[in-house]
Amino acid sequence: MKYKAIIYQKKDSIAYITLDRPDCGNAIDSRMCDELLDVCKEIGQDDSINVVVIKGAGDIFCSGAEPSTVSCAVAAIDAVSRIGCVVVAAIKGEAIGEGLELALACDIRLATDSARFGLPQVSNAAIPSGGGTQRLPRLVGPGRAAEMILTAEIIDAAEAFRIGLVNKVLPSQDLANEVDSLAGMIAKQGPIALRFAKEAVINGMDLTLEQGLRLEADMYFLIQTSEDRMEGIRSFLEKRLPDFKGK
C-alpha cells in the first residue's frame, strides 16, 4: 500500500510511524485507519524490528478521530496494541480522545512539556471506545481515570507525569533525541526477550499474582531454549557485546 496519511520509515531495527495529517491535527480518518492497519500487519511480519516509534507530524500527536471514522479508529488502535515488539509514543501537543487512546495502546509514552491529554467523549454524549475506559484505569488508577473520563478533563504534561500517564516530560526541542536514544537502547536488547517480557507484563495485568508468576516462569523457561539466550551467556562469559539474531 502506498501511504498518504502516514509516513513509515525503518532505521536498522527501529520503525517509525508518523501520523501525517498536520493540517487536521493528525486526526484519524478512514484512510489513516486503513494505513495503520496495513503498517501494523507489515511490522508483525518483519522480525528485524525491535522497536516502533509512533509520532505526529508538526506540533500535534493526534487530536482524535473524525466522527464518521470512530469505529475504524478503534480497529487501528487495537492493531497498534497488538504489535509484538516494544512501541513508544512520542507526544507533542494534543493527545485527545482517540489520540490519547492511541498513546495508551503503546508501551512507553514520552511527551513535551506543552502536551495536553484527555478523553472528552462524554462532552459529546459518547464514551471512549478505543480502550480508554480500560487502559487508563490500569495505568493511573480507577479513581483518577474516572475523574478524567467523567468530567471530560484535559490535563497538562506535568499532571500526566505526576499520575503516571507518561514516563517522561521534556522540552519540545529535546523530544526527538530522547525518543531516539530510548529506542536505540531498547533495540540493543535480545529481540525474543523483549517480546516475551512485554507479553508477560501485558498479559499478567489480567491475571492473579499467582497466575502471573506462572506465566513469567513459563516465559523464562521457553526463552532458555533460544539461540539468543545462548549468545547472551557466551557474550557475558567472553566479555563482549552480544550479537542477537532473534532466534
Secondary structure, DSSP 8 states (H G I E B T S, - for coil): ---SSEEEEEETTEEEEEE--GGGTT-B-HHHHHHHHHHHHHHHT-TT--EEEEEESTT-SB--B-GGGHHHHHHHHHHHHT-SSEEEEEE-SEEETHHHHHHHTSSEEEEETT-EEE--GGGGT----SSHHHHHHHHH-HHHHHHHHHHT-EEEHHHHHHTTSSSEEE-GGGHHHHHHHHHHHHHTS-HHHHHHHHHHHHHHTTS-HHHHHHHHHHHHHHHTTSHHHHHHHHHHHTTS-------
